[in-house]
Amino acid sequence: MSDTILTFDIGTTGNKCTLFDTRGRALASATIPYETEYPMAGWAQQDPEAYWDSVVTGMSRLSQEYPQHTGRVSCIGLSGHMNGMLPISAAGEPVFPEIIHSDSRSDSYCSSIRERINDDEFFRITGNRIDSHLSLPKMLWFKDSYPELFKKTAWIIQSKDFIAGRLTGCWGSTDYSDASLTCVLDLKERDWSDRILKETGLNGKKMPRLLSSHEMVGPLNREAASLLGLKEGIPVFAGGGDASCSARGAGIADCSTAQNYIGSSSWISVLSPQPLLDRGRRIQNFYDLDGKHINVCGTVQCAGIALDWMMNEISGGSCDYRAVEAEAALSPPGAEGLYFIPYFMGERTPHWNSNLKGSFLGLSLNHKNRDMIRAVFEGIAFALKDVVSVFEENGIEIAELSLTGGGALSPFWNGMMSSIYGKPVKIPHAPKQATSLGAALAAGVGCGIFGSYEAAAEVVQFERSASPVEADKEKYRNIYAGYRKLYPAYKALSDVLSESRIS
């Protein structure tokens, strides 16, 4: 019997290989790490061959430890980190390392794009800002820096697309969600933008064919099947970018519930029938796995990574999250008047300002360690409340949020978030598996296990929930109002710090 869904999630730090049953339950999982290279300041790249090696190693581990499941694989789903730039030859060989999302080497190309297409027009076409962390500037940098290698490039793809090619031998495809954050896609036309290709001088033939995430790239070929210990012919589906996969894995089926992913960075997204063209260009728009709906998304640059900083630097390297939370709970809402600003790496939504710095504001001699710890939890939640506020300013009323990622494992923090957001939150039974589960659901839709994405969402089970504490909700409403008033002065201070290189 073939009733198991296999997924490969090509993350920033490693590949999570997971086997799911048809009710969305993870049967087995193995995570295989790989390295990121930082050859120069602001550069971040990865060897695509390491992605494939992690697939082989991960599958070998699953086969050894869970042979009863690996012999029942019915289909394969894929997910991967987005915003990258991976050039390959017609034979599928990497021409250059993948330049990943966090790379900013192409920053100067943003200005050259603006000289040809202004910010408002670009946003109308792509639903996204001109930003060096997205794919288009990276492509232009590569084209100018390595013209001979660019000539050898048949297609420019994303991380999970490379695995699809290796599994099937069918090269040169991507899905709509990944295509969206290249910023070469016209969201309205659902195709590569002639205007952007013309103005930037990119060859449209190097852009891959577009598929919905539940469409099949091809069958598992003989070579890959032999290497992975699987049956030849298993259908391999296009899959999606990690942000789109995690939304469906969080059980999102309509625009009333938002996903709040809380990892190193954090984002809040809702499904919409059309892009949200915010006048301040504060949010991002990218396609859902179905290739029809749009994920409207706001991102906070430093969330879990700021919490990790607090654990290491304020709590003395403590690995006991429960003890740290217990100490934070000794401080009242508002942390005795102390604000934490989590802008360690600048900020995206709503400010889109790379000059911003992190800090504590309001420190006095009465503040204790517990106040600083609580302020960190609250400051990250206030930054996320800014995203909720952008949605509300644009007429999107979120009824509740589904929390995923590592931050969803903290009942203390989740309850605080609910009171700060002023909305109930719910936590799936496996919040750290949402991305892999989303890839599994797309593959399940593709091979007929689920009749639709709406039906697939019903397999997502929720473990617990939290509602706002009314007294805390009112306190946080006033505290958050103060947090928002700080920004104009804080922006000016950050500019001074950047200019003088005091950081």
Secondary structure as UniProt FT lines:
FT   STRAND          4..10
FT   STRAND          14..20
FT   TURN            22..23
FT   STRAND          26..33
FT   TURN            41..42
FT   STRAND          45..46
FT   HELIX           48..65
FT   HELIX           67..70
FT   TURN            71..72
FT   STRAND          73..80
FT   STRAND          85..88
FT   TURN            90..91
FT   STRAND          98..99
FT   TURN            101..102
FT   TURN            105..106
FT   HELIX           107..116
FT   HELIX           119..126
FT   TURN            132..133
FT   HELIX           135..145
FT   HELIX           147..152
FT   STRAND          155..157
FT   HELIX           159..168
FT   STRAND          173..175
FT   HELIX           176..180
FT   TURN            181..183
FT   STRAND          185..186
FT   TURN            187..190
FT   STRAND          191..192
FT   HELIX           194..200
FT   HELIX           204..206
FT   STRAND          209..211
FT   TURN            213..214
FT   STRAND          216..219
FT   HELIX           222..228
FT   TURN            232..233
FT   STRAND          235..237
FT   STRAND          240..241
FT   HELIX           242..249
FT   TURN            250..251
FT   TURN            255..256
FT   STRAND          257..262
FT   STRAND          266..272
FT   TURN            279..280
FT   STRAND          284..287
FT   TURN            289..290
FT   STRAND          294..300
FT   HELIX           304..313
FT   TURN            316..317
FT   HELIX           321..329
FT   TURN            333..334
FT   HELIX           335..337
FT   STRAND          339..341
FT   TURN            344..345
FT   TURN            349..351
FT   TURN            354..355
FT   STRAND          359..361
FT   TURN            365..366
FT   HELIX           369..393
FT   TURN            394..395
FT   STRAND          400..404
FT   HELIX           406..409
FT   HELIX           411..421
FT   STRAND          425..428
FT   HELIX           431..433
FT   HELIX           434..446
FT   TURN            447..448
FT   HELIX           453..457
FT   TURN            458..459
FT   STRAND          462..466
FT   HELIX           470..500
//
